[in-house]
Amino acid sequence: MKHNRFREVVSAGKIPVGHMIMEFGTRGIAKILESADVDFVVYDMEHSGLEVDRLFDLLAWSKASPFTPMVRVPVGEYHFLARSMDAGALGVMVGNVQTSQQAEGIVAGVKYAPLGKRGVALGTAHSDYLLPMAEEYLCQANESGVVICQIESELGVANSEAIAAVPGVDCLWVGHYDLSTNLGIPGQFQSERFLNALRSTVLAGSKHGKLLGIQPGSPEQAEQWIAMGFNVISWSCDIAVYSAALKSAVANVRQRCEDELLSRSARRNLAVSSS
Protein backbone atom coordinates (compact mmCIF):
# COMPACT_ATOMS: atom_id res chain seq x y z
CA MET A 1 0.00 0.00 0.00
CA LYS A 2 1.23 3.51 -0.85
CA HIS A 3 2.38 5.28 2.30
CA ASN A 4 0.14 8.09 3.52
CA ARG A 5 2.28 11.22 3.77
CA PHE A 6 -0.68 13.21 5.10
CA ARG A 7 -0.92 10.97 8.15
CA GLU A 8 2.85 10.94 8.60
CA VAL A 9 2.98 14.74 8.71
CA VAL A 10 0.12 14.86 11.21
CA SER A 11 1.78 12.18 13.38
CA ALA A 12 4.94 14.29 13.42
CA GLY A 13 2.96 17.16 14.93
CA LYS A 14 3.16 19.30 11.79
CA ILE A 15 0.54 20.94 9.58
CA PRO A 16 0.06 19.18 6.22
CA VAL A 17 -0.02 21.59 3.28
CA GLY A 18 -1.75 20.58 0.08
CA HIS A 19 -3.50 21.76 -3.05
CA MET A 20 -6.72 21.14 -4.99
CA ILE A 21 -6.91 20.12 -8.65
CA MET A 22 -10.10 21.14 -10.42
CA GLU A 23 -9.12 21.87 -14.02
CA PHE A 24 -5.70 20.53 -14.95
CA GLY A 25 -6.16 16.78 -14.65
CA THR A 26 -3.28 16.08 -17.02
CA ARG A 27 -0.78 13.23 -17.14
CA GLY A 28 1.98 15.55 -15.93
CA ILE A 29 0.18 17.13 -12.99
CA ALA A 30 1.35 14.55 -10.42
CA LYS A 31 5.00 15.32 -11.10
CA ILE A 32 4.31 19.06 -11.12
CA LEU A 33 2.67 18.69 -7.70
CA GLU A 34 5.59 16.59 -6.50
CA SER A 35 8.00 19.33 -7.55
CA ALA A 36 6.04 21.73 -5.34
CA ASP A 37 6.56 19.33 -2.38
CA VAL A 38 2.90 19.24 -1.35
CA ASP A 39 1.87 16.80 1.36
CA PHE A 40 -1.53 16.00 -0.15
CA VAL A 41 -3.68 16.72 -3.17
CA VAL A 42 -7.46 16.76 -3.47
CA TYR A 43 -8.76 15.88 -6.92
CA ASP A 44 -12.12 17.61 -7.14
CA MET A 45 -15.09 15.87 -8.75
CA GLU A 46 -17.73 18.16 -7.23
CA HIS A 47 -17.07 21.36 -9.17
CA SER A 48 -15.15 20.06 -12.16
CA GLY A 49 -15.44 17.92 -15.26
CA LEU A 50 -13.34 15.11 -13.81
CA GLU A 51 -15.05 11.78 -14.39
CA VAL A 52 -14.27 8.37 -12.92
CA ASP A 53 -12.08 7.21 -15.81
CA ARG A 54 -9.87 10.31 -15.56
CA LEU A 55 -9.82 9.94 -11.78
CA PHE A 56 -8.36 6.44 -12.14
CA ASP A 57 -5.63 7.91 -14.37
CA LEU A 58 -4.82 10.71 -11.91
CA LEU A 59 -4.62 8.32 -9.00
CA ALA A 60 -2.43 5.93 -10.98
CA TRP A 61 -0.04 8.74 -11.91
CA SER A 62 -0.04 9.89 -8.29
CA LYS A 63 1.31 6.55 -7.10
CA ALA A 64 4.72 7.51 -8.48
CA SER A 65 4.81 10.62 -6.27
CA PRO A 66 5.10 10.88 -2.48
CA PHE A 67 2.07 13.08 -1.75
CA THR A 68 -1.24 11.69 -0.48
CA PRO A 69 -3.94 11.66 -3.19
CA MET A 70 -7.50 12.30 -2.07
CA VAL A 71 -10.79 12.82 -3.89
CA ARG A 72 -13.64 15.23 -3.28
CA VAL A 73 -16.57 13.16 -4.48
CA PRO A 74 -19.60 14.75 -6.17
CA VAL A 75 -21.86 13.58 -3.34
CA GLY A 76 -21.34 11.37 -0.31
CA GLU A 77 -22.88 8.21 -1.75
CA TYR A 78 -21.41 4.74 -1.48
CA HIS A 79 -20.56 4.22 -5.15
CA PHE A 80 -18.51 7.43 -5.26
CA LEU A 81 -16.79 6.82 -1.93
CA ALA A 82 -15.85 3.16 -2.35
CA ARG A 83 -14.98 3.56 -6.01
CA SER A 84 -12.60 6.43 -5.27
CA MET A 85 -10.86 4.36 -2.63
CA ASP A 86 -10.74 1.34 -4.95
CA ALA A 87 -9.11 3.57 -7.58
CA GLY A 88 -6.27 4.27 -5.18
CA ALA A 89 -7.32 7.35 -3.24
CA LEU A 90 -6.03 7.47 0.33
CA GLY A 91 -8.85 9.70 1.49
CA VAL A 92 -12.14 11.30 0.51
CA MET A 93 -13.71 14.69 1.06
CA VAL A 94 -17.48 15.15 1.08
CA GLY A 95 -19.12 18.54 0.74
CA ASN A 96 -21.86 20.00 2.92
CA VAL A 97 -22.06 17.39 5.66
CA GLN A 98 -24.82 18.55 8.00
CA THR A 99 -25.55 15.68 10.38
CA SER A 100 -23.79 12.90 12.24
CA GLN A 101 -25.91 10.40 10.29
CA GLN A 102 -24.42 11.67 7.04
CA ALA A 103 -20.95 11.37 8.53
CA GLU A 104 -21.63 7.80 9.63
CA GLY A 105 -22.70 6.90 6.09
CA ILE A 106 -19.50 8.39 4.67
CA VAL A 107 -17.33 6.42 7.07
CA ALA A 108 -19.26 3.26 6.20
CA GLY A 109 -18.50 3.75 2.51
CA VAL A 110 -14.79 4.31 3.06
CA LYS A 111 -13.93 1.75 5.74
CA TYR A 112 -13.95 -2.03 5.60
CA ALA A 113 -15.74 -4.10 8.26
CA PRO A 114 -15.89 -3.94 11.20
CA LEU A 115 -15.56 -0.12 10.92
CA GLY A 116 -17.67 0.22 7.78
CA LYS A 117 -19.37 -1.53 4.89
CA ARG A 118 -16.97 -1.02 1.99
CA GLY A 119 -17.01 -3.96 -0.39
CA VAL A 120 -13.83 -5.99 -0.69
CA ALA A 121 -12.19 -6.27 -4.12
CA LEU A 122 -8.52 -7.10 -3.63
CA GLY A 123 -5.94 -7.41 -6.38
CA THR A 124 -7.20 -4.28 -8.17
CA ALA A 125 -5.89 -0.70 -8.53
CA HIS A 126 -5.80 0.18 -4.84
CA SER A 127 -3.51 -2.76 -4.03
CA ASP A 128 -1.38 -2.30 -7.18
CA TYR A 129 -3.04 -5.33 -8.78
CA LEU A 130 -1.38 -7.61 -6.26
CA LEU A 131 -3.34 -9.92 -3.98
CA PRO A 132 -2.38 -9.00 -0.41
CA MET A 133 -3.00 -10.88 2.81
CA ALA A 134 -6.63 -9.91 3.35
CA GLU A 135 -6.81 -9.38 7.12
CA GLU A 136 -3.59 -7.37 7.31
CA TYR A 137 -4.41 -5.29 4.25
CA LEU A 138 -7.95 -4.40 5.33
CA CYS A 139 -6.66 -3.29 8.71
CA GLN A 140 -3.97 -1.11 7.09
CA ALA A 141 -6.49 0.38 4.67
CA ASN A 142 -8.82 1.31 7.52
CA GLU A 143 -5.99 2.97 9.41
CA SER A 144 -4.70 4.81 6.35
CA GLY A 145 -7.91 6.08 4.75
CA VAL A 146 -8.75 9.70 5.58
CA VAL A 147 -12.34 10.90 5.93
CA ILE A 148 -12.92 14.65 5.54
CA CYS A 149 -16.36 16.14 6.21
CA GLN A 150 -16.92 19.64 4.90
CA ILE A 151 -18.84 22.07 7.07
CA GLU A 152 -20.58 24.42 4.67
CA SER A 153 -23.86 25.45 6.28
CA GLU A 154 -25.32 26.92 9.43
CA LEU A 155 -26.81 23.51 10.23
CA GLY A 156 -23.42 21.87 9.69
CA VAL A 157 -21.84 24.30 12.15
CA ALA A 158 -24.59 23.64 14.68
CA ASN A 159 -24.00 19.88 14.35
CA SER A 160 -20.22 20.08 13.99
CA GLU A 161 -19.58 18.59 17.43
CA ALA A 162 -21.81 15.59 16.70
CA ILE A 163 -20.13 15.16 13.30
CA ALA A 164 -16.67 15.35 14.88
CA ALA A 165 -17.69 12.72 17.44
CA VAL A 166 -18.34 10.10 14.74
CA PRO A 167 -15.65 7.39 14.85
CA GLY A 168 -13.73 7.34 11.60
CA VAL A 169 -14.16 11.03 10.80
CA ASP A 170 -10.66 12.52 10.67
CA CYS A 171 -11.17 16.14 9.68
CA LEU A 172 -13.77 18.89 9.65
CA TRP A 173 -13.05 21.11 6.67
CA VAL A 174 -14.75 24.48 6.31
CA GLY A 175 -15.83 25.32 2.77
CA HIS A 176 -15.59 29.04 3.34
CA TYR A 177 -17.45 30.28 0.27
CA ASP A 178 -20.36 27.88 0.72
CA LEU A 179 -20.54 28.57 4.44
CA SER A 180 -20.53 32.35 4.02
CA THR A 181 -23.17 32.07 1.31
CA ASN A 182 -25.38 29.83 3.46
CA LEU A 183 -25.07 32.39 6.26
CA GLY A 184 -26.33 35.08 3.87
CA ILE A 185 -23.00 36.92 3.74
CA PRO A 186 -21.26 35.51 0.63
CA GLY A 187 -17.55 36.24 0.57
CA GLN A 188 -17.63 38.33 3.76
CA PHE A 189 -14.86 36.44 5.50
CA GLN A 190 -14.23 39.13 8.11
CA SER A 191 -17.86 39.23 9.18
CA GLU A 192 -18.17 38.41 12.86
CA ARG A 193 -20.93 35.98 12.04
CA PHE A 194 -18.63 34.06 9.71
CA LEU A 195 -15.71 34.19 12.14
CA ASN A 196 -17.92 32.88 14.94
CA ALA A 197 -18.91 29.95 12.71
CA LEU A 198 -15.22 29.19 12.16
CA ARG A 199 -14.55 29.37 15.90
CA SER A 200 -17.45 27.02 16.65
CA THR A 201 -16.19 24.49 14.13
CA VAL A 202 -12.63 24.66 15.44
CA LEU A 203 -13.89 24.19 18.99
CA ALA A 204 -16.00 21.19 17.98
CA GLY A 205 -13.19 19.49 16.11
CA SER A 206 -10.60 20.19 18.79
CA LYS A 207 -12.87 18.81 21.51
CA HIS A 208 -12.89 15.43 19.76
CA GLY A 209 -9.26 15.49 18.63
CA LYS A 210 -10.15 15.94 14.96
CA LEU A 211 -8.20 17.87 12.35
CA LEU A 212 -9.47 21.21 11.04
CA GLY A 213 -9.06 21.92 7.33
CA ILE A 214 -9.55 24.97 5.15
CA GLN A 215 -8.35 26.37 1.81
CA PRO A 216 -7.05 29.94 1.99
CA GLY A 217 -6.53 31.96 -1.17
CA SER A 218 -4.08 34.51 0.21
CA PRO A 219 -1.21 34.59 2.72
CA GLU A 220 -3.32 36.84 4.94
CA GLN A 221 -6.17 34.32 5.03
CA ALA A 222 -3.73 31.51 5.74
CA GLU A 223 -2.16 33.40 8.64
CA GLN A 224 -5.52 34.28 10.18
CA TRP A 225 -7.06 30.83 9.85
CA ILE A 226 -3.98 28.97 11.07
CA ALA A 227 -3.95 31.25 14.13
CA MET A 228 -7.60 30.30 14.74
CA GLY A 229 -6.67 26.63 14.96
CA PHE A 230 -6.89 25.23 11.44
CA ASN A 231 -4.19 22.61 11.04
CA VAL A 232 -4.78 21.18 7.55
CA ILE A 233 -4.13 23.76 4.84
CA SER A 234 -4.84 23.43 1.13
CA TRP A 235 -3.20 26.27 -0.74
CA SER A 236 -5.82 27.44 -3.24
CA CYS A 237 -6.76 25.47 -6.36
CA ASP A 238 -5.05 25.03 -9.72
CA ILE A 239 -7.30 27.52 -11.55
CA ALA A 240 -6.64 30.34 -9.09
CA VAL A 241 -2.89 29.70 -8.89
CA TYR A 242 -2.44 29.57 -12.66
CA SER A 243 -4.65 32.60 -13.26
CA ALA A 244 -2.91 34.74 -10.62
CA ALA A 245 0.57 33.76 -11.77
CA LEU A 246 -0.24 34.38 -15.43
CA LYS A 247 -1.91 37.76 -14.78
CA SER A 248 1.05 38.92 -12.73
CA ALA A 249 3.63 37.76 -15.27
CA VAL A 250 1.76 39.19 -18.27
CA ALA A 251 1.31 42.56 -16.51
CA ASN A 252 5.03 42.61 -15.67
CA VAL A 253 6.10 41.79 -19.23
CA ARG A 254 3.62 44.28 -20.70
CA GLN A 255 4.99 47.02 -18.46
CA ARG A 256 8.54 46.18 -19.55
CA CYS A 257 7.42 46.34 -23.19
CA GLU A 258 5.81 49.74 -22.67
CA ASP A 259 8.88 51.02 -20.82
CA GLU A 260 11.12 49.88 -23.68
CA LEU A 261 8.89 51.53 -26.29
CA LEU A 262 8.97 54.80 -24.34
CA SER A 263 12.73 54.51 -24.04
CA ARG A 264 13.11 53.94 -27.77
CA SER A 265 10.86 56.91 -28.54
CA ALA A 266 12.87 59.12 -26.20
CA ARG A 267 16.12 58.03 -27.86
CA ARG A 268 14.70 58.77 -31.32
CA ASN A 269 13.51 62.22 -30.23
CA LEU A 270 16.90 62.93 -28.71
CA ALA A 271 18.63 61.87 -31.92
CA VAL A 272 16.35 64.10 -34.02
CA SER A 273 16.87 67.14 -31.80
CA SER A 274 20.63 66.62 -31.82
CA SER A 275 20.88 66.44 -35.63
Residue pairs with C-beta under 8 A, 6 or more apart in sequence:
1 126
1 127
1 132
1 137
1 140
1 141
1 144
2 63
2 88
2 90
3 66
4 68
4 90
4 91
4 144
4 146
5 16
5 39
5 40
5 66
5 67
5 68
6 16
6 18
6 39
6 40
6 68
6 70
6 90
6 91
6 146
7 68
7 144
7 146
9 15
9 16
9 39
10 16
10 211
15 226
15 231
15 232
15 233
16 39
16 40
16 68
16 232
16 233
17 38
17 39
17 233
17 234
17 235
18 38
18 39
18 40
18 41
18 42
18 67
18 68
18 232
18 233
18 234
18 235
19 33
19 36
19 38
19 41
19 42
19 234
19 235
19 236
19 237
19 238
19 241
20 41
20 42
20 43
20 44
20 72
20 215
20 234
20 236
20 237
20 238
21 29
21 33
21 41
21 42
21 43
21 44
21 58
21 237
21 238
22 44
22 47
22 48
22 50
22 237
22 238
22 239
23 48
23 237
23 238
23 239
23 242
24 238
24 242
25 43
25 48
25 50
25 54
25 57
25 58
27 57
27 61
29 58
29 61
29 238
30 58
30 61
30 62
30 64
30 65
31 61
31 64
31 65
33 41
33 65
33 67
34 65
34 66
34 67
38 67
38 235
39 67
39 68
40 67
40 68
40 69
40 70
40 91
40 234
41 62
41 67
41 68
41 69
41 70
42 70
42 71
42 72
42 93
42 234
43 50
43 55
43 58
43 59
43 69
43 70
43 71
43 72
43 89
44 50
44 71
44 72
44 237
45 51
45 55
45 71
45 72
45 73
45 74
45 80
46 72
46 73
46 74
46 75
46 95
50 58
52 83
52 87
55 71
55 84
55 87
56 87
56 88
56 125
58 69
59 69
59 71
59 87
59 88
59 89
59 125
60 88
60 125
62 69
62 88
63 88
63 128
68 90
68 91
68 146
69 88
69 89
69 90
70 89
70 90
70 91
70 92
70 93
70 146
70 148
71 84
71 87
71 89
71 91
71 92
71 93
72 92
72 93
72 94
72 95
73 80
73 81
73 84
73 92
73 93
73 94
74 80
75 94
75 95
76 94
76 95
76 97
76 102
76 105
76 106
76 109
77 109
78 105
78 108
78 109
78 117
80 109
81 92
81 94
81 106
81 109
81 110
81 118
82 109
82 110
82 118
82 119
84 92
85 92
85 110
85 118
85 126
85 141
85 145
86 121
86 124
86 125
86 126
87 125
87 126
88 125
88 126
90 144
90 145
90 146
91 145
91 146
91 147
91 148
91 170
92 106
92 110
92 145
92 146
92 147
92 148
93 148
93 150
93 173
94 102
94 106
94 148
94 149
94 150
95 150
95 152
95 175
95 178
96 150
96 152
96 153
96 156
96 175
96 178
97 103
97 106
97 149
97 150
97 151
97 152
97 156
97 163
98 153
98 155
98 156
98 159
99 155
99 159
99 162
99 163
100 159
100 162
100 163
100 165
100 166
102 149
102 163
103 147
103 149
103 163
103 166
103 169
104 166
106 147
106 149
106 169
107 115
107 116
107 147
107 166
107 167
107 168
107 169
108 116
108 117
108 118
109 116
109 117
109 118
110 116
110 118
110 145
110 147
110 168
111 117
111 118
111 142
111 145
111 147
111 168
112 118
112 120
112 138
112 141
112 142
113 138
115 142
115 167
115 168
116 142
116 168
120 134
120 138
122 131
122 132
122 134
122 137
123 129
123 130
123 131
126 141
127 137
146 170
146 171
147 168
147 169
147 170
147 171
148 170
148 171
148 172
148 173
148 213
149 163
149 169
149 171
149 172
149 173
150 156
150 172
150 173
150 174
150 175
150 178
151 157
151 160
151 163
151 172
151 173
151 174
151 175
151 179
151 201
152 174
152 175
152 178
152 179
152 182
153 178
153 179
153 182
154 182
154 183
154 197
156 163
156 179
157 179
157 197
157 200
157 201
160 172
160 200
160 201
160 204
160 205
161 203
161 204
161 207
161 208
163 169
163 172
163 204
164 172
164 204
164 205
164 207
164 208
164 210
165 208
169 210
170 210
170 211
171 205
171 210
171 211
171 212
171 213
171 232
172 201
172 204
172 205
172 210
172 211
172 212
172 213
173 212
173 213
173 214
173 232
174 197
174 198
174 201
174 212
174 213
174 214
174 230
176 189
176 194
176 214
176 215
177 186
177 187
179 194
179 197
180 186
180 187
180 188
180 189
180 191
180 194
181 187
183 191
183 193
183 194
183 197
185 191
185 193
185 194
188 194
189 221
195 228
198 225
198 228
199 228
201 212
202 212
202 228
202 229
202 230
205 211
205 212
206 212
206 229
211 231
211 232
212 229
212 230
212 231
212 232
213 230
213 231
213 232
213 233
213 234
214 225
214 230
214 232
214 233
214 234
215 233
215 234
215 235
215 236
215 237
216 222
216 225
216 233
216 235
216 236
217 236
217 240
222 233
222 235
225 233
226 233
235 241
